[in-house]
Amino acid sequence: MRRFPPTFSVFAAVYGFLLVIASLLLPLHLDEILQTAASQHFYWKHLFEWIAQTPGAQPLSYLVQLPFSLLSHSRFVLRIPSLLFAMGSCYLFFRLAKLIPLRRRYVALLAFLIMPVHFYFAGQARPFEQGLFLELLAALLFFRLVQTPTVWHAVWYGAALTACLYTDAISFLPAIGYVLFLLRFASGKAERRALWFALPPTVAPALLFAPYYAWARPKVDGVWLIGQAYPAGDWGVWTGMALAVLLLAGLIGGAWSSFPSWRTLVGGNPPITAATLQRRIVVFCLSGGALAAIVGASVKAVNLTAFTPNEILWALPGLILVSFAGLERLSALVLPPVLSVLRPVPRVLSPALAILFIALCIPADAFYLLNPPQDLESLTQLIRPELNEKTCLVFVSEGLSRYLFLAFEPDLEAHECRNFSHPRIVLAEHPYVTPADKRNAELYFRGLNFVEKKRQSAAGGQIVTVQDGEN
């Protein structure tokens, strides 16, 4: 039985504790509420139709979360699957760091854990941590397949990639980079055999996913509610750009360090051992996976004229691992005698860049924890005291609006207005209703001779109670 190193156990325990605290304290985000609403009045046809209508959604994460959604709609219970997958991702990332192997693997692990986009999604009831876990699992299975090419290893690798596609299709993209960058080593007999074993399990998952994609794609709802992707002001944007520059520079340096020409700079030309070859394959293929994920995210951003952080999440493990592999090679750089005065620079520069990266992550994580999303549950709680037998409820802007309230109070559905014959009406306006829709709704009831009796604000939304002017 594999035992966890004590230091890793401490890292995992502290990280798990922070995720639990964040899950308990932070209100549900818009996307979490809509994913939870898929299980409302559960039956299979409704569930799969809801998934098909949701932009970018795939069924596997909904099926994993379904038992928890049916058990409770509390924020912690809904987030349990993400917490478990986040902890599993922590372990798999550590395994990949050992596979390279990184000497400062705990520093790389810390960078992975506190990277803002990863920490942001780790405590949410969304599919991203499940997809990240499956992506890391697929990477480990790929390198096991390269080391020992067998049909059984190929089947396991193909199954992991299929699960990636049915969790979040973009999490499959790194696998394309793995195969393409493995071509660099095709001159070796063992590597060429591994390449032939890796091709079928890379192609087959796409074929298995195609029928579902063809069925679901036409059903996507073009007016789906989409909230703020990531809470960040101008400060957060500049921090994100600085982290992106460091990671991209690390990707280039790490990939370059896997080439033989780099060895001439670090003192001699040692023979290529099995361990050296394995390191070169792992680092270069991981850089290919990260590059494929970046290209895929960029293409999607151009097509949709928008970019969201979850699209870069899939490149994150490869970016960090390859960057830290490049930093370790940089610290071993031996300069020519003429530059002997600069010899301490590589050894100092490597830890300095790692510290800078971590220092940029910590304030962004703190900003996320200290700026919670809009608490729609508190807005929903304002509705119940306004309802009685002479009152009905209108969810302003229709469509998905009702689900943002019904997710917390399913019984409100019984009070929804079927007509406007009630003398008293409550208008529920969530924070994503446009100002025009709010204005039109209130003007409509004024035209019916309703007058405003009460207006309550919370979480960026409003609960407006109007009464028939004749009563």
BELQUI-V261510 format. One record per pair of residues at least 12 apart in sequence whose ideal C-beta (glycine too) atoms are under 10 Angstrom apart, sorted by the first residue. I is the first residue (numbers start at 1). J is the second residue. If there is no record, write none. Layout:
{{I:J} {I:J}}
//
This chain:
{{2:91} {2:95} {4:91} {4:94} {5:94} {5:98} {5:105} {5:106} {7:105} {7:106} {7:109} {8:90} {8:91} {8:94} {8:105} {8:106} {8:109} {10:106} {11:90} {11:94} {11:106} {11:109} {11:110} {11:113} {12:86} {12:87} {12:90} {12:91} {12:94} {12:109} {12:113} {13:87} {14:113} {15:86} {15:87} {15:90} {15:109} {15:110} {15:112} {15:113} {15:114} {15:119} {15:122} {16:83} {16:84} {16:86} {16:87} {16:90} {16:122} {18:113} {18:114} {18:119} {18:122} {18:123} {18:365} {18:369} {19:79} {19:82} {19:83} {19:86} {19:87} {19:90} {19:113} {19:119} {19:122} {19:123} {19:129} {20:76} {20:79} {20:80} {20:83} {20:123} {21:123} {21:369} {22:79} {22:83} {22:119} {22:120} {22:122} {22:123} {22:124} {22:365} {22:368} {22:369} {22:372} {23:74} {23:75} {23:76} {23:77} {23:78} {23:79} {23:80} {23:82} {23:83} {23:122} {23:123} {23:124} {23:125} {24:74} {24:75} {24:76} {24:79} {24:123} {25:75} {25:76} {25:123} {25:369} {25:372} {26:75} {26:79} {26:123} {26:124} {26:368} {26:369} {26:371} {26:372} {26:373} {26:375} {27:75} {27:372} {27:373} {27:374} {27:375} {27:376} {27:377} {27:378} {27:459} {28:73} {28:74} {28:75} {28:78} {28:79} {28:124} {28:125} {28:373} {28:374} {28:375} {28:376} {28:377} {28:404} {28:407} {28:408} {29:75} {29:120} {29:123} {29:124} {29:125} {29:126} {29:227} {29:228} {29:229} {29:231} {29:372} {29:373} {29:374} {29:376} {30:225} {30:226} {30:227} {30:228} {30:373} {30:374} {30:376} {30:400} {30:404} {30:430} {30:431} {30:432} {31:54} {31:57} {31:124} {31:125} {31:126} {31:127} {31:128} {31:224} {31:225} {31:226} {31:227} {31:228} {31:229} {31:310} {31:373} {32:65} {32:75} {32:78} {32:79} {32:82} {32:124} {32:125} {32:126} {32:227} {32:373} {32:407} {33:73} {33:78} {33:125} {33:225} {33:227} {33:373} {33:376} {33:377} {33:400} {33:403} {33:404} {33:405} {33:406} {33:407} {33:408} {33:430} {34:50} {34:54} {34:57} {34:126} {34:224} {34:225} {34:226} {34:227} {34:400} {34:403} {34:404} {34:407} {35:50} {35:51} {35:54} {35:57} {35:61} {35:62} {35:65} {35:69} {35:78} {35:124} {35:125} {35:126} {35:127} {35:407} {36:62} {36:65} {36:68} {36:69} {36:73} {36:75} {36:78} {36:125} {36:403} {36:407} {36:408} {37:50} {37:54} {37:69} {37:73} {37:400} {37:402} {37:403} {37:404} {37:406} {37:407} {37:410} {38:50} {38:51} {38:53} {38:54} {38:57} {38:59} {38:62} {38:65} {38:66} {38:69} {38:403} {38:407} {39:62} {39:65} {39:66} {39:67} {39:68} {39:69} {39:70} {39:71} {39:73} {39:78} {39:407} {40:69} {40:73} {40:402} {40:403} {40:406} {40:407} {40:410} {40:413} {41:406} {41:410} {41:413} {42:66} {42:69} {42:70} {47:59} {47:62} {47:63} {47:66} {47:69} {48:62} {48:63} {48:212} {48:215} {48:216} {48:219} {49:216} {49:219} {50:62} {50:219} {50:221} {50:403} {51:63} {51:212} {51:216} {51:219} {52:212} {52:215} {52:216} {52:217} {52:218} {52:219} {52:220} {52:221} {53:216} {53:219} {53:220} {53:221} {53:222} {53:224} {53:400} {54:216} {54:219} {54:220} {54:221} {54:224} {54:400} {55:220} {55:221} {55:222} {55:224} {55:226} {55:304} {56:127} {56:168} {56:169} {56:170} {56:220} {56:224} {56:300} {56:304} {56:308} {56:310} {56:311} {57:126} {57:127} {57:167} {57:168} {57:169} {57:216} {57:220} {57:224} {58:127} {58:130} {58:131} {58:163} {58:164} {58:165} {58:166} {58:167} {58:168} {58:169} {58:171} {58:209} {58:212} {58:213} {58:216} {59:127} {59:166} {59:167} {59:212} {59:216} {60:127} {60:130} {60:131} {60:134} {60:162} {60:163} {60:164} {60:165} {60:166} {60:167} {60:168} {61:81} {61:82} {61:85} {61:125} {61:126} {61:127} {61:128} {61:129} {61:130} {61:131} {61:134} {61:166} {61:167} {61:168} {62:127} {62:167} {63:166} {63:167} {64:81} {64:82} {64:84} {64:85} {64:127} {64:130} {64:167} {65:77} {65:78} {65:79} {65:80} {65:81} {65:82} {65:125} {65:126} {65:127} {65:130} {66:81} {67:80} {67:81} {68:80} {68:81} {68:125} {69:81} {69:125} {69:407} {73:125} {73:377} {73:407} {73:408} {73:409} {73:410} {74:377} {74:408} {75:123} {75:124} {75:125} {75:377} {76:123} {76:125} {77:125} {78:124} {78:125} {78:126} {78:407} {79:122} {79:123} {79:124} {79:125} {79:126} {79:129} {80:125} {81:125} {81:126} {81:127} {81:129} {81:130} {82:121} {82:122} {82:123} {82:124} {82:125} {82:126} {82:127} {82:128} {82:129} {82:130} {82:132} {82:133} {83:122} {83:123} {83:124} {83:125} {83:129} {84:129} {84:130} {84:133} {85:122} {85:127} {85:128} {85:129} {85:130} {85:131} {85:132} {85:133} {85:134} {85:136} {85:167} {86:113} {86:118} {86:119} {86:121} {86:122} {86:123} {86:124} {86:128} {86:129} {86:130} {86:132} {86:133} {87:122} {87:129} {87:133} {88:129} {88:130} {88:132} {88:133} {88:134} {88:136} {88:137} {89:112} {89:113} {89:118} {89:122} {89:129} {89:130} {89:131} {89:132} {89:133} {89:134} {89:135} {89:136} {89:137} {89:317} {90:109} {90:112} {90:113} {90:118} {90:122} {90:133} {90:136} {91:109} {91:133} {91:136} {92:132} {92:133} {92:134} {92:135} {92:136} {92:137} {92:138} {92:139} {92:140} {92:317} {93:105} {93:108} {93:109} {93:112} {93:113} {93:118} {93:132} {93:133} {93:136} {93:139} {93:140} {93:316} {93:317} {93:320} {93:321} {94:106} {94:108} {94:109} {94:112} {94:136} {95:136} {95:137} {95:139} {95:140} {95:143} {96:108} {96:112} {96:136} {96:139} {96:140} {96:143} {96:282} {96:286} {96:317} {96:318} {96:320} {96:321} {97:109} {97:112} {97:317} {97:320} {97:321} {97:324} {97:325} {99:139} {99:140} {99:143} {99:144} {99:147} {99:278} {99:279} {99:281} {99:282} {99:283} {99:286} {99:321} {100:143} {100:254} {100:278} {100:279} {100:280} {100:282} {100:283} {100:286} {100:321} {100:322} {100:324} {100:325} {100:328} {101:275} {101:278} {101:279} {101:282} {101:325} {101:328} {102:279} {102:283} {102:321} {102:324} {102:325} {102:327} {102:328} {103:324} {103:325} {103:328} {103:331} {103:332} {104:324} {104:327} {104:328} {104:331} {104:350} {104:351} {104:354} {105:321} {105:324} {105:328} {107:324} {107:327} {107:351} {107:354} {107:355} {107:357} {107:358} {108:317} {108:320} {108:321} {108:323} {108:324} {108:325} {108:327} {108:328} {108:354} {108:357} {109:320} {109:324} {110:320} {110:354} {110:357} {110:358} {110:361} {111:243} {111:246} {111:247} {111:316} {111:319} {111:320} {111:321} {111:323} {111:324} {111:354} {111:357} {111:358} {111:361} {112:136} {112:316} {112:317} {112:319} {112:320} {112:321} {112:324} {112:361} {113:361} {113:365} {114:357} {114:358} {114:360} {114:361} {114:362} {114:364} {114:365} {115:243} {115:247} {115:312} {115:313} {115:316} {115:317} {115:319} {115:320} {115:357} {115:358} {115:360} {115:361} {115:364} {115:365} {116:230} {116:232} {116:236} {116:239} {116:240} {116:243} {116:309} {116:360} {116:361} {116:362} {116:363} {116:364} {116:365} {116:366} {116:367} {116:368} {117:229} {117:230} {117:240} {117:243} {117:308} {117:309} {117:310} {117:311} {117:312} {117:313} {117:316} {117:361} {117:364} {117:368} {118:132} {118:309} {118:313} {118:316} {118:317} {118:320} {118:361} {118:365} {119:361} {119:364} {119:365} {119:368} {119:369} {120:229} {120:230} {120:231} {120:232} {120:309} {120:310} {120:313} {120:364} {120:365} {120:368} {120:369} {121:230} {121:309} {121:310} {121:313} {123:368} {123:369} {124:310} {124:373} {126:168} {126:310} {127:166} {127:167} {127:168} {127:171} {127:310} {128:167} {128:168} {128:170} {128:171} {128:309} {128:310} {128:313} {128:314} {129:167} {129:313} {130:163} {130:164} {130:167} {130:168} {130:171} {131:163} {131:164} {131:165} {131:166} {131:167} {131:168} {131:169} {131:170} {131:171} {131:172} {131:310} {131:313} {131:314} {132:164} {132:167} {132:168} {132:171} {132:310} {132:313} {132:314} {132:316} {132:317} {133:160} {133:163} {133:164} {133:167} {133:171} {134:159} {134:160} {134:161} {134:162} {134:163} {134:164} {134:165} {134:166} {134:167} {134:168} {134:171} {134:172} {135:160} {135:161} {135:163} {135:164} {135:167} {135:168} {135:170} {135:171} {135:172} {135:173} {135:174} {135:175} {135:289} {135:293} {135:313} {135:314} {135:315} {135:316} {135:317} {135:318} {136:160} {136:171} {136:174} {136:317} {136:318} {137:156} {137:157} {137:159} {137:160} {137:161} {137:163} {137:164} {138:156} {138:157} {138:158} {138:159} {138:160} {138:161} {138:162} {138:163} {138:164} {138:171} {138:172} {138:174} {138:175} {138:178} {138:201} {138:202} {138:205} {138:289} {139:157} {139:160} {139:174} {139:175} {139:178} {139:282} {139:285} {139:286} {139:289} {139:317} {139:318} {139:321} {140:157} {140:160} {141:153} {141:154} {141:155} {141:156} {141:157} {141:158} {141:159} {141:160} {141:161} {141:201} {142:154} {142:157} {142:160} {142:161} {142:174} {142:175} {142:178} {142:179} {142:182} {142:194} {142:198} {142:201} {142:202} {142:282} {142:285} {142:286} {142:289} {143:157} {143:178} {143:194} {143:278} {143:281} {143:282} {143:285} {143:286} {144:156} {144:157} {145:157} {145:158} {145:178} {145:194} {145:195} {145:197} {145:198} {145:201} {146:178} {146:182} {146:185} {146:190} {146:191} {146:193} {146:194} {146:195} {146:197} {146:198} {146:278} {146:281} {146:282} {146:285} {147:190} {147:194} {147:274} {147:278} {147:281} {147:282} {148:190} {148:194} {148:197} {149:190} {149:191} {149:192} {149:193} {149:194} {149:195} {149:196} {149:197} {149:198} {150:197} {151:197} {151:200} {151:201} {153:194} {153:197} {153:198} {153:201} {154:194} {154:196} {154:197} {154:198} {154:199} {154:200} {154:201} {154:202} {154:204} {155:200} {155:201} {155:204} {156:201} {157:175} {157:178} {157:197} {157:198} {157:200} {157:201} {157:202} {157:204} {157:205} {158:175} {158:198} {158:200} {158:201} {158:202} {158:203} {158:204} {158:205} {158:208} {159:201} {159:204} {159:205} {159:208} {160:172} {160:175} {160:201} {160:205} {161:174} {161:175} {161:176} {161:201} {161:202} {161:203} {161:204} {161:205} {161:206} {161:208} {161:209} {162:201} {162:204} {162:205} {162:206} {162:207} {162:208} {162:209} {163:205} {164:205} {164:209} {164:314} {165:205} {165:206} {165:208} {165:209} {165:210} {165:212} {165:213} {166:205} {166:208} {166:209} {166:212} {168:310} {168:311} {168:313} {168:314} {169:206} {169:209} {169:213} {169:296} {169:300} {170:293} {170:296} {170:297} {170:300} {170:310} {170:311} {170:312} {170:313} {170:314} {170:315} {171:293} {171:296} {171:310} {171:313} {171:314} {172:202} {172:205} {172:206} {172:209} {172:292} {172:293} {172:296} {172:314} {173:289} {173:290} {173:291} {173:292} {173:293} {173:294} {173:295} {173:296} {173:297} {173:299} {173:300} {173:311} {173:314} {173:315} {174:285} {174:286} {174:288} {174:289} {174:290} {174:291} {174:292} {174:293} {174:294} {174:296} {174:314} {174:315} {174:317} {174:318} {175:198} {175:201} {175:202} {175:203} {175:205} {175:206} {175:288} {175:289} {175:292} {175:293} {176:202} {176:203} {176:206} {176:288} {176:289} {176:291} {176:292} {176:293} {176:295} {176:296} {177:284} {177:285} {177:286} {177:287} {177:288} {177:289} {177:290} {177:291} {177:292} {177:293} {177:294} {177:295} {177:296} {177:315} {177:318} {178:198} {178:202} {178:281} {178:284} {178:285} {178:286} {178:287} {178:288} {178:289} {178:292} {178:318} {179:195} {179:198} {179:199} {179:201} {179:202} {179:203} {179:285} {179:288} {179:289} {179:292} {180:202} {180:285} {180:288} {180:289} {180:291} {180:292} {181:255} {181:258} {181:281} {181:283} {181:284} {181:285} {181:286} {181:287} {181:288} {181:289} {181:291} {181:292} {182:194} {182:195} {182:198} {182:199} {182:281} {182:284} {182:285} {182:288} {183:195} {183:288} {184:258} {184:259} {184:280} {184:281} {184:284} {184:285} {184:288} {185:277} {185:280} {185:281} {185:284} {185:285} {188:272} {188:277} {188:281} {190:274} {190:277} {191:277} {191:281} {194:281} {198:285} {221:399} {221:400} {223:397} {223:399} {223:400} {224:399} {224:400} {225:397} {225:399} {225:400} {225:401} {225:403} {225:404} {225:430} {225:432} {225:433} {226:306} {226:308} {226:432} {227:373} {227:374} {227:431} {227:432} {228:308} {228:373} {228:374} {228:432} {229:306} {229:307} {229:308} {229:309} {229:310} {229:311} {230:308} {230:309} {230:310} {230:364} {230:368} {231:364} {231:367} {231:368} {231:370} {231:371} {231:372} {231:373} {232:309} {232:364} {232:367} {232:368} {232:371} {233:367} {233:371} {235:363} {235:364} {235:367} {236:363} {236:364} {236:367} {236:368} {236:371} {238:360} {239:360} {239:361} {239:363} {239:364} {239:367} {240:309} {240:312} {240:360} {240:364} {242:356} {242:357} {242:360} {243:319} {243:356} {243:357} {243:360} {243:361} {243:364} {244:294} {244:312} {244:319} {246:319} {246:323} {246:353} {246:354} {246:356} {246:357} {246:360} {247:290} {247:294} {247:312} {247:315} {247:316} {247:318} {247:319} {247:320} {247:322} {247:323} {247:357} {248:290} {248:291} {248:294} {248:315} {248:319} {248:323} {249:323} {249:326} {249:353} {250:287} {250:290} {250:319} {250:320} {250:321} {250:322} {250:323} {250:324} {250:325} {250:326} {250:327} {250:330} {250:353} {250:354} {250:357} {251:286} {251:287} {251:290} {251:291} {251:294} {251:315} {251:318} {251:319} {251:320} {251:321} {251:322} {251:323} {251:326} {252:287} {252:291} {252:322} {252:323} {252:326} {253:287} {253:322} {253:323} {253:325} {253:326} {253:327} {253:329} {253:330} {253:353} {254:283} {254:284} {254:286} {254:287} {254:290} {254:318} {254:319} {254:320} {254:321} {254:322} {254:323} {254:324} {254:325} {254:326} {254:327} {254:328} {254:329} {254:330} {255:283} {255:284} {255:285} {255:286} {255:287} {255:288} {255:290} {255:291} {255:322} {255:323} {255:325} {255:326} {256:283} {256:284} {256:287} {256:326} {256:329} {257:279} {257:280} {257:283} {257:284} {257:287} {257:322} {257:325} {257:326} {257:327} {257:328} {257:329} {257:330} {257:332} {257:333} {258:276} {258:279} {258:280} {258:281} {258:282} {258:283} {258:284} {258:285} {258:286} {258:287} {258:322} {258:325} {258:326} {258:329} {259:280} {259:283} {259:284} {260:272} {260:276} {260:280} {262:280} {262:326} {262:329} {262:330} {262:332} {262:333} {263:276} {263:329} {264:334} {265:329} {265:330} {265:332} {265:333} {265:334} {265:335} {265:336} {266:329} {266:330} {266:331} {266:332} {266:333} {266:334} {266:346} {267:332} {267:333} {267:334} {268:334} {279:325} {279:329} {280:325} {282:321} {282:322} {282:325} {283:318} {283:321} {283:322} {283:325} {283:326} {283:329} {284:322} {284:325} {285:318} {285:322} {286:317} {286:318} {286:319} {286:320} {286:321} {286:322} {286:325} {287:318} {287:319} {287:321} {287:322} {287:323} {287:325} {287:326} {288:318} {288:322} {289:314} {289:315} {289:317} {289:318} {289:319} {289:321} {289:322} {290:312} {290:314} {290:315} {290:316} {290:317} {290:318} {290:319} {290:320} {290:321} {290:322} {290:323} {291:315} {291:318} {291:319} {291:322} {292:314} {292:315} {292:318} {293:311} {293:312} {293:313} {293:314} {293:315} {293:316} {293:317} {293:318} {293:319} {294:311} {294:312} {294:314} {294:315} {294:318} {294:319} {295:315} {296:311} {296:314} {296:315} {297:309} {297:310} {297:311} {297:312} {297:313} {297:314} {297:315} {298:311} {298:312} {299:311} {320:357} {323:353} {323:354} {323:357} {324:350} {324:353} {324:354} {324:357} {326:350} {326:353} {327:346} {327:349} {327:350} {327:351} {327:352} {327:353} {327:354} {327:357} {328:350} {328:354} {329:346} {329:350} {330:345} {330:346} {330:347} {330:349} {330:350} {330:353} {331:346} {331:347} {331:348} {331:349} {331:350} {331:351} {332:346} {332:347} {332:350} {333:345} {333:346} {333:347} {333:349} {333:350} {334:346} {372:459} {373:431} {373:459} {373:460} {374:430} {374:431} {374:432} {374:458} {374:459} {374:460} {374:461} {375:458} {375:459} {375:460} {375:461} {376:404} {376:405} {376:407} {376:408} {376:430} {376:431} {376:432} {376:458} {376:459} {376:460} {376:461} {377:404} {377:405} {377:407} {377:408} {377:409} {377:458} {377:459} {378:408} {378:458} {378:459} {378:461} {379:404} {379:405} {379:408} {379:428} {379:429} {379:430} {379:431} {379:456} {379:457} {379:458} {379:459} {379:460} {379:461} {379:462} {379:463} {380:404} {380:405} {380:406} {380:407} {380:408} {380:409} {380:412} {380:428} {380:430} {380:458} {380:459} {380:461} {380:463} {381:408} {381:409} {381:458} {381:463} {382:426} {382:428} {382:454} {382:456} {382:457} {382:458} {382:459} {382:461} {382:462} {382:463} {382:465} {383:405} {383:408} {383:409} {383:412} {383:415} {383:426} {383:427} {383:428} {383:456} {383:463} {383:465} {384:409} {384:411} {384:412} {384:415} {384:426} {385:426} {385:456} {385:463} {385:465} {386:415} {386:424} {386:425} {386:426} {386:428} {386:453} {386:454} {386:456} {386:463} {386:464} {386:465} {387:411} {387:412} {387:414} {387:415} {387:424} {387:426} {387:465} {388:415} {388:422} {388:424} {389:415} {389:422} {389:424} {390:422} {390:423} {390:424} {390:425} {390:467} {390:468} {390:471} {391:415} {391:417} {391:422} {391:423} {391:424} {391:425} {391:426} {391:465} {391:467} {392:414} {392:415} {392:416} {392:417} {392:418} {392:419} {392:420} {392:421} {392:422} {392:423} {392:424} {392:425} {392:426} {393:405} {393:412} {393:413} {393:414} {393:415} {393:416} {393:417} {393:422} {393:425} {393:426} {393:427} {393:428} {393:463} {394:415} {394:416} {394:417} {394:420} {394:425} {394:426} {394:427} {394:428} {394:429} {394:441} {394:444} {394:445} {394:464} {394:466} {395:412} {395:413} {395:416} {395:417} {395:426} {395:427} {395:428} {395:429} {395:430} {395:433} {395:441} {396:427} {396:428} {396:429} {396:430} {396:433} {396:434} {396:437} {396:438} {396:440} {396:441} {396:442} {396:461} {396:462} {396:464} {397:428} {397:429} {397:430} {397:432} {397:433} {397:434} {397:436} {397:437} {397:438} {397:440} {397:441} {398:437} {398:441} {400:430} {400:432} {401:428} {401:429} {401:430} {401:432} {401:433} {401:437} {402:416} {402:428} {402:430} {403:430} {404:428} {404:430} {404:431} {404:432} {404:433} {404:461} {405:428} {405:430} {405:461} {405:463} {412:426} {412:428} {416:428} {420:444} {420:445} {420:448} {420:450} {420:468} {421:468} {422:467} {422:468} {422:471} {423:450} {423:466} {423:467} {423:468} {423:469} {423:470} {423:471} {424:450} {424:453} {424:465} {424:466} {424:467} {424:468} {424:471} {425:445} {425:448} {425:450} {425:464} {425:465} {425:466} {425:467} {425:468} {426:453} {426:454} {426:456} {426:463} {426:464} {426:465} {426:466} {427:441} {427:442} {427:444} {427:445} {427:450} {427:452} {427:455} {427:462} {427:463} {427:464} {427:465} {427:466} {428:461} {428:462} {428:463} {428:464} {429:441} {429:442} {429:455} {429:457} {429:460} {429:461} {429:462} {429:463} {429:464} {430:459} {430:460} {430:461} {430:462} {430:463} {431:457} {431:458} {431:459} {431:460} {431:461} {431:462} {432:460} {432:461} {433:460} {433:461} {433:462} {438:461} {438:462} {438:464} {441:464} {441:466} {442:455} {442:462} {442:464} {442:466} {445:464} {445:466} {445:467} {445:468} {446:466} {446:469} {448:466} {448:468} {448:469} {449:466} {449:467} {449:468} {449:469} {449:470} {449:471} {450:465} {450:466} {450:467} {450:468} {450:469} {450:470} {450:471} {451:466} {451:467} {451:468} {451:469} {451:470} {452:464} {452:465} {452:466} {452:467} {453:465} {453:466} {453:467} {454:466} {454:467}}
//
